[in-house]
């Protein structure tokens, strides 16, 4: 699953966690997560550690990557995983202007019950320009493609499937959702900007996917059932 939570503005963490649990995911990539902030527009989320509470409610392992300090706390990306992790790394991504919001790649090696190891990753790309996203994807795909284990990458890429950056950097990846299904905004979707990808292509088979029509955020979550077929 990949899901942009919009800093919990439209829901409670318990409701989000209940939704996640209902889908029984092995791995969730999450974006726009607050940690101990006091946003004026979200008083119901003040002083909450999103990823820790979501981990508690879902009984999944929580992982967090801060991207910026914000409103007395932190703002960033995260992951939930059913399986133990071997190691975790956060990579800060390039930005074209020092005034732009910092972005990151959060990735972790996961130990599956089969004994196989995979890497799962979450990211949230810059919204300001195609050039900026291209520079970030250049770094992300280079890092991940050099890994020795199969990759699952989920996130809010802030760009459409026919964009130059998607076509260039994911032409050798396996799409793990349908690029024709729209994900944003949640009430009346007009754009597909959220993605799940796998690498190498031959390592992954997509069985079933869905975009859940649920209004817990301004994005719709993607949920895919996939199989590791070439280890």
N, C-alpha and C positions, 0 to 999 in steps of 0.2 A: 504494500500500500504506500502511496505518497499522498500527503495532505498538507496544504498551507492553512494554518489555523487562524490567521489574522489576529494574533495576540489575544485570542479568546474574547474578542469584543462581542460576538453574537451568541455566546453559549457559556455554559459552565464547564469546567474541566471534567467533572463527573459525567456529564452528558456526552462529551467527546470520548471519554474513556469507554463508556458503555457502548458507543457506536463501534469503536475499534474492537472491543472484545467480541461483539456480535459477528464480526467478520473473521475472527480467529486467524489473524495474520502471523506469519513467522517473522516478518520484518516490516517496519513502518519508517519511511522517511518523512520528517516533519520540518516545516518551515514557519517562520514568524513566531518564535517562542520567547516569551518573557521569563525573566528570573528576578524576583524580588523588586519589581518595578512599582511605580505609583503613577500610572497614566491617568490623566484627568478624565479621559473618555471611557475608562474601564474600571470604575471603582470596585466592582465585584471581583476583580482580579488583583487587587493591591496585595503586595508582599507575598505573592505566590511563586513558588518554584515549579514552573509548568512541567518540566520533564520529569522531575522527581515525583510529583503528584500523579502524573499520567502513568509512570512506572508502577506506583503503588496501586492505583485502581485497576490497571490492566494485568498486573503481575508479570510484566515484561521487563527485561533489563533496560534501564534508561541511559542514554549517552547524549551529551550536550556540547555544542560548539559555540561559544560566544563570538559574535561578530562586532558589536559595538556596545559601549556603555550607554544606558538610556534610562531616564526618569528614576534615578536613584538605584538602578540595578543593571541588568544585562538584557540584551536582545540577541537572538541568534537562531541557529538551526539545531536539529536533534535527530535522534533515532530511537526506536524501541525494537528490541529483538528478543525472540523466544529462546535463542540459543546463546551459550556463553561466548564471550569474545576473547580473542587471544591478545590483540593489541588495538589501540585506537590512535588515530592521528588527525589533527586539524591543520589544513593548509590555507593560509590567507591568499586570496586571489588578487590579480592586478586590477587597478582601476585607472581610468584615463584622467581623472581630475581628483585632486586631493579633497575636494568638497563632496564627492560622491560617497554614498554609504559603503562601508567595507563589506565584502562578501567572502565566503569561505567554502571549502570542501571538507566535509567530515566523513571519515571512512574508517572501517574497522574490519579486521579479519575475524570471521565467525567459524566456530567449530560445529559442524552438523552431526546429528546422531549417526549418520552413515560413516563418519570418520573423515569425510571430505571437508576441505576448507574453502570458503568463498570470501569475497570482499563485498561488503554492502556499503553504500555511500549515499549521502544526502547533500543537496546544494540548493542555493537560491541565487539566481543570477541577477545582474544589474538590469534595471528597466530603462536606463537613459538612452542607450544606443546599441545598434547592431554591432558596431565596431568594438564596443566595450565587452559585450557578451562573447564575441568571437575570441577576444584575447583571453577571457576567462575559460572558455571551452577548450582553447588550445592547451592551456595549462592542465585542466582537468583530464582531458582525454590522453594527453601524453603521460601523465602520472599513472593513470589507471591501466592504460594499455601495456605499460611496462611491468605490471605485476604478474606474478607467476600463477595466480589463482583466478578463477572465473569471477566476474564482476556483475553486481546489480547496482544501478545508479537511479535514484529517484529525486525528483525535485520540481520546483517552480522555476522554469527557465525564462519566463517573461518574453517569450517569442513564439511565433506560429510555426507549424510544421514545414511550411514552404519557405521559411526564411533561409538566407544564405548560410547562417551559422549552423543551423540544424542539418541542412543538406550536406555541408562540408565535413562536419566533425562526427556525424553519426552514420555515415554511409557504410561503414564496416561493422556497425553494431546491430543487435537484434532489437527491434521495437517490441516492447512488452505490453503494449496497449494499442488501441486503434486511434490513429491520428485524426480521424474524422469526428470523433466524439468531443464535444466542447466542455470546458471545465471552468470557465470564468466569464462574467460573474455568476454566482450560484443561482440567483433568482431567475435571470434570463440570460443563459450562457450565450456568448457571442464568439469566444475565442478558445482555442486549445493552447494552453501555455504550461500545463503540468504534464510530466512525462515519467515513464519507467523504461529504462534501456538495459540490455544485457550485453556483455562482451566476454569472450568472442562470440560471434553469431552462432557457431556450431555447438556451443556449450549450452544453449538455452532453447527450450520449446515453450511457446505460449499456448496454453490450453483454453483458458476462459478469462475474460476481462469484463469489468463493468465500471461505469462511472456512477457513483451513488448520488441520487437526487435528494440530498439532505442539506438543510440550511443552518449548519452549525458554524459556518464561516462564509466568506465571500468567494471561496473556491469550492469546487466539488472534488471529492477524493477519487482517486483511481485505485481499484483493487484488481489484481491479476493473479491467476493461478498459473505458475510456471514450473517447469521441470528442468533439473540439471541433467543433461543427456550425454555430455562429453566431458569427462573430468580431466 
